[in-house]
């Protein structure tokens, strides 16, 4: 099944998606609340919506993020992406990258919908996108094996980890972050596709083999396969649960795909800022086989509020 959250007549609603229509749920409820109750309750609400509510054309609604995640972990699982970024610094993929699926926590308050405008972060001159797929956790777990973790993944959605590369580069020199380089916006959408819908795309190695494409202003700048990940989502979930809890609604981003999944990779390989950083008016469109398409327009942001430099204490 496919589940969306959308605005119609000025009010947010959850619903079940079929074709180019969405069927609103019978009762107003947050999709996250149903996810927390369990997949059976979520599917039951979806089945009732499909049989009892009048469908609305998707063209007549505004898609919100499918759910408001309590946490967002964003990984780096594509070796070609890591290699391209490293090349821009005259470096190679560090040995540590191969040891475990590294991630950072990004801002759950910054999620936006599949077609929302994206403001340039304050003070940013090198704005970038990142094409990713995200798994959504449907059941709490701790110290999971990859085999057990599969039952804890409810479904998948597209994730665009918008990135202020100049801000990111500066703040990471202090050995923390990324922080403000990442937390202005993260697109989730267009909807949540339950895991069973994508099982036919799983290859013998256990990876979901989906085609990934990103375009800027209608021109394709990146293409990859999700199966080029170095770890499966089940392995990522197991690592996330090591020594702690993962809970319903948690989002695990695959990390940026390779072969042009972001501009920074291309900058690293080309040795120039070509293609140029994103600017107001640019439209970034991402399509993932079996899930759908998101498309966001970059708009002017606000100027940064100035802060003093550090007080030196000697």
C-alpha positions as CSV (number, residue, x, y, z in Angstrom):
1,X,0.0,0.0,0.0
2,X,0.9,3.7,-0.3
3,X,0.2,6.2,2.3
4,X,0.3,10.0,2.0
5,X,-0.3,13.1,4.1
6,X,-1.8,16.0,2.3
7,X,-3.6,19.3,2.6
8,X,-7.1,19.7,1.1
9,X,-9.4,22.6,1.8
10,X,-6.9,24.0,4.1
11,X,-6.7,21.0,6.4
12,X,-4.1,18.2,6.6
13,X,-5.3,14.6,6.1
14,X,-3.7,11.2,5.8
15,X,-4.8,8.9,3.0
16,X,-4.2,5.8,0.9
17,X,-2.9,6.4,-2.7
18,X,-4.0,4.5,-5.7
19,X,-3.0,5.6,-9.2
20,X,-3.3,9.4,-9.4
21,X,-5.9,9.7,-6.6
22,X,-5.7,9.7,-2.8
23,X,-8.5,8.3,-0.5
24,X,-8.7,10.2,2.8
25,X,-8.9,8.2,6.0
26,X,-12.3,8.1,7.7
27,X,-11.1,9.9,10.9
28,X,-8.6,12.6,11.3
29,X,-5.4,11.1,12.6
30,X,-1.7,11.6,12.2
31,X,0.0,8.9,10.0
32,X,2.7,8.6,12.6
33,X,0.1,7.7,15.3
34,X,-1.1,4.8,13.2
35,X,2.5,3.7,12.5
36,X,3.1,3.7,16.2
37,X,0.0,1.6,16.8
38,X,1.3,-1.0,14.4
39,X,1.3,-2.0,10.7
40,X,-2.0,-3.9,11.1
41,X,-3.8,-0.7,12.3
42,X,-2.2,1.4,9.5
43,X,-3.2,-1.1,6.8
44,X,-6.7,-1.4,8.2
45,X,-7.2,2.4,8.0
46,X,-5.9,2.3,4.5
47,X,-8.2,-0.5,3.4
48,X,-11.2,1.3,4.9
49,X,-10.3,4.5,3.1
50,X,-10.0,2.7,-0.2
51,X,-13.5,1.3,0.1
52,X,-15.4,4.0,2.0
53,X,-14.0,7.4,1.1
54,X,-14.3,9.4,-2.1
55,X,-11.0,9.7,-3.9
56,X,-9.4,13.1,-4.5
57,X,-7.1,13.8,-7.5
58,X,-3.5,14.2,-6.4
59,X,-3.4,17.2,-8.6
60,X,-5.9,18.9,-6.3
61,X,-4.0,18.4,-3.0
62,X,-0.7,19.6,-1.6
63,X,1.5,16.7,-0.5
64,X,3.1,17.0,2.9
65,X,5.9,14.7,4.2
66,X,4.2,11.3,4.6
67,X,4.9,11.5,8.4
68,X,6.7,13.7,10.9
69,X,9.7,11.4,11.9
70,X,10.9,11.5,15.5
71,X,14.4,11.0,14.3
72,X,16.3,11.1,11.0
73,X,19.5,9.2,10.6
74,X,21.3,9.8,7.3
75,X,24.0,7.3,6.2
76,X,26.8,7.2,3.6
77,X,26.4,3.8,1.9
78,X,27.4,4.6,-1.7
79,X,31.2,4.1,-2.2
80,X,31.2,6.1,-5.5
81,X,29.7,9.1,-3.7
82,X,32.2,9.0,-0.9
83,X,35.0,8.5,-3.5
84,X,33.9,11.6,-5.5
85,X,33.7,13.8,-2.5
86,X,37.1,12.7,-1.3
87,X,38.6,13.3,-4.7
88,X,37.7,17.0,-4.4
89,X,40.0,17.2,-1.4
90,X,42.8,15.2,-3.0
91,X,41.9,12.2,-0.8
92,X,40.6,8.7,-1.1
93,X,37.8,6.7,0.7
94,X,39.0,6.3,4.3
95,X,39.5,2.8,5.6
96,X,37.1,3.6,8.4
97,X,34.2,3.9,6.0
98,X,34.4,0.2,5.1
99,X,34.1,-0.8,8.8
100,X,30.5,0.1,9.5
101,X,27.6,2.1,7.9
102,X,28.3,5.6,9.2
103,X,25.5,8.1,9.8
104,X,24.7,11.4,11.4
105,X,21.4,12.7,12.9
106,X,19.7,15.4,10.9
107,X,16.9,17.8,11.8
108,X,13.4,16.1,12.0
109,X,11.8,19.6,12.2
110,X,13.1,20.5,8.7
111,X,11.2,17.9,6.7
112,X,9.2,19.3,3.8
113,X,6.8,17.9,1.2
114,X,7.3,16.5,-2.3
115,X,6.6,19.8,-4.1
116,X,7.3,22.4,-1.5
117,X,9.7,25.3,-2.2
118,X,13.1,25.1,-0.7
119,X,14.8,28.4,0.5
120,X,18.5,28.8,0.1
121,X,20.0,28.4,3.6
122,X,21.1,31.7,5.3
123,X,24.6,32.7,4.1
124,X,24.9,29.8,1.6
125,X,26.6,30.2,-1.8
126,X,27.0,26.5,-2.7
127,X,23.6,25.0,-2.4
128,X,23.2,21.3,-3.3
129,X,20.8,18.4,-3.4
130,X,21.3,14.7,-2.4
131,X,19.3,11.9,-4.0
132,X,18.5,9.2,-1.5
133,X,16.0,6.5,-0.5
134,X,14.8,6.3,3.1
135,X,13.5,3.4,5.1
136,X,10.8,4.0,7.7
137,X,10.9,2.0,10.9
138,X,7.5,0.4,11.8
139,X,8.3,-1.5,15.0
140,X,10.6,-0.8,18.0
141,X,13.7,-2.8,18.4
142,X,17.1,-2.9,20.1
143,X,20.3,-4.8,19.3
144,X,18.7,-6.3,16.2
145,X,20.4,-8.7,13.7
146,X,19.9,-7.8,10.0
147,X,17.6,-10.8,9.7
148,X,15.3,-9.6,12.5
149,X,15.6,-6.0,11.3
150,X,13.7,-6.7,8.1
151,X,10.5,-7.1,10.1
152,X,11.1,-3.7,11.6
153,X,11.1,-1.8,8.3
154,X,7.6,-0.6,7.4
155,X,8.3,0.9,4.1
156,X,10.3,3.4,1.9
157,X,10.1,6.9,0.6
158,X,12.4,9.3,-1.3
159,X,14.7,11.6,0.6
160,X,16.5,14.8,-0.6
161,X,19.1,15.9,1.9
162,X,19.5,19.5,0.9
163,X,23.0,20.7,1.7
164,X,24.8,24.0,2.1
165,X,28.2,22.8,1.0
166,X,30.2,25.9,2.0
167,X,28.6,26.1,5.5
168,X,29.1,22.3,5.9
169,X,32.8,22.5,4.9
170,X,33.5,25.3,7.4
171,X,31.7,23.8,10.4
172,X,33.2,20.3,9.9
173,X,36.7,21.7,10.3
174,X,36.0,21.8,14.1
175,X,35.4,18.0,14.0
176,X,31.6,18.2,14.6
177,X,28.7,18.2,12.2
178,X,27.3,18.5,9.7
179,X,24.9,20.9,11.4
180,X,23.7,24.2,9.9
181,X,25.0,23.0,6.5
182,X,22.2,20.4,6.5
183,X,19.2,21.5,8.6
184,X,17.3,24.0,6.5
185,X,15.3,21.4,4.6
186,X,14.9,17.6,4.0
187,X,12.3,16.5,1.4
188,X,10.4,13.3,2.2
189,X,7.9,12.0,-0.3
190,X,5.9,11.7,-2.3
191,X,4.4,9.0,0.0
192,X,5.3,6.0,2.1
193,X,5.4,2.7,0.1
194,X,5.1,-0.4,2.2
195,X,8.0,-2.8,2.0
196,X,6.0,-5.6,0.4
197,X,5.4,-3.5,-2.7
198,X,9.2,-3.4,-3.4
199,X,10.1,-7.0,-2.6
200,X,9.9,-8.0,-6.3
201,X,12.9,-5.6,-6.8
202,X,15.1,-7.4,-4.2
203,X,18.2,-9.0,-5.8
204,X,20.0,-12.2,-4.7
205,X,22.3,-10.2,-2.4
206,X,19.4,-8.8,-0.5
207,X,19.5,-5.3,-2.0
208,X,16.5,-3.4,-3.4
209,X,17.5,-2.8,-7.1
210,X,15.7,0.4,-8.0
211,X,16.6,3.0,-10.7
212,X,17.4,6.4,-9.3
213,X,17.4,9.6,-11.4
214,X,17.8,13.3,-10.6
215,X,17.3,16.2,-12.9
216,X,17.9,20.0,-12.6
217,X,15.7,22.1,-14.7
218,X,14.7,19.1,-16.8
219,X,18.3,18.0,-17.5
220,X,19.5,14.7,-16.1
221,X,22.6,15.2,-13.9
222,X,22.7,11.9,-12.0
223,X,21.6,8.2,-12.4
224,X,22.4,5.2,-10.2
225,X,20.9,1.9,-8.9
226,X,19.9,1.5,-5.3
227,X,21.5,-1.9,-5.3
228,X,24.9,-0.1,-5.4
229,X,24.6,0.5,-1.7
230,X,27.4,-1.1,0.3
231,X,25.0,-2.1,3.1
232,X,21.4,-3.2,3.0
233,X,18.7,-1.2,4.9
234,X,18.4,-4.2,7.2
235,X,22.1,-3.9,8.1
236,X,21.7,-0.2,8.5
237,X,18.8,-0.7,10.9
238,X,20.7,-3.3,12.8
239,X,23.6,-0.9,13.2
240,X,21.2,1.9,14.3
241,X,19.8,-0.3,17.0
242,X,23.2,-1.4,18.4
243,X,23.1,-0.5,22.1
244,X,20.0,1.7,21.7
245,X,16.4,1.7,20.4
246,X,14.9,2.4,17.0
247,X,11.3,3.2,17.2
248,X,8.3,3.6,14.8
249,X,8.6,6.5,12.5
250,X,12.4,6.7,12.6
251,X,13.8,7.4,9.2
252,X,17.0,5.9,7.9
253,X,18.4,7.6,4.8
254,X,20.5,5.6,2.3
255,X,23.0,8.4,1.9
256,X,23.6,10.0,-1.5
257,X,23.7,7.7,-4.5
258,X,26.7,7.9,-6.8
259,X,27.1,8.9,-10.5
260,X,25.9,12.4,-9.9
261,X,23.6,11.9,-7.0
262,X,24.7,15.3,-5.8
263,X,26.6,18.3,-7.3
264,X,29.5,18.0,-4.7
265,X,30.5,14.6,-6.1
266,X,30.6,16.1,-9.6
267,X,32.6,19.0,-8.3
268,X,35.1,16.7,-6.7
269,X,35.5,14.6,-9.9
270,X,35.6,17.6,-12.3
271,X,37.8,19.9,-10.2
272,X,35.4,22.8,-10.9
273,X,32.0,24.0,-9.7
274,X,30.3,22.6,-12.7
275,X,27.4,22.1,-12.9
276,X,26.9,25.3,-10.9
277,X,25.5,25.4,-7.4
278,X,21.7,25.6,-7.1
279,X,20.2,29.1,-7.3
280,X,16.6,30.5,-6.9
281,X,14.4,29.3,-9.7
282,X,16.2,26.0,-10.1
283,X,13.8,22.9,-10.1
284,X,15.3,19.7,-8.7
285,X,13.3,16.5,-9.7
286,X,14.1,13.1,-8.3
287,X,12.5,9.8,-9.4
288,X,12.9,6.4,-7.8
289,X,11.6,3.3,-9.5
290,X,8.7,1.7,-7.6
291,X,8.2,4.8,-5.3
292,X,7.5,7.9,-7.4
293,X,8.8,11.4,-8.0
294,X,9.5,14.5,-5.9
295,X,10.1,18.0,-7.4
296,X,11.1,21.1,-5.4
297,X,11.9,24.6,-6.5
298,X,14.7,26.6,-5.0
299,X,13.7,30.0,-3.7
300,X,15.4,33.0,-2.1
301,X,16.3,32.5,1.5
302,X,16.8,35.0,4.3
303,X,20.1,36.7,5.3
304,X,21.9,35.2,8.3
305,X,21.6,37.1,11.6
306,X,25.1,38.0,12.5
307,X,26.7,36.6,15.6
308,X,30.0,37.7,17.3
309,X,33.1,35.6,16.9
310,X,34.3,33.5,19.9
311,X,35.5,35.3,23.0
312,X,39.1,34.2,23.3
313,X,39.9,33.1,26.8
314,X,43.6,32.6,26.5
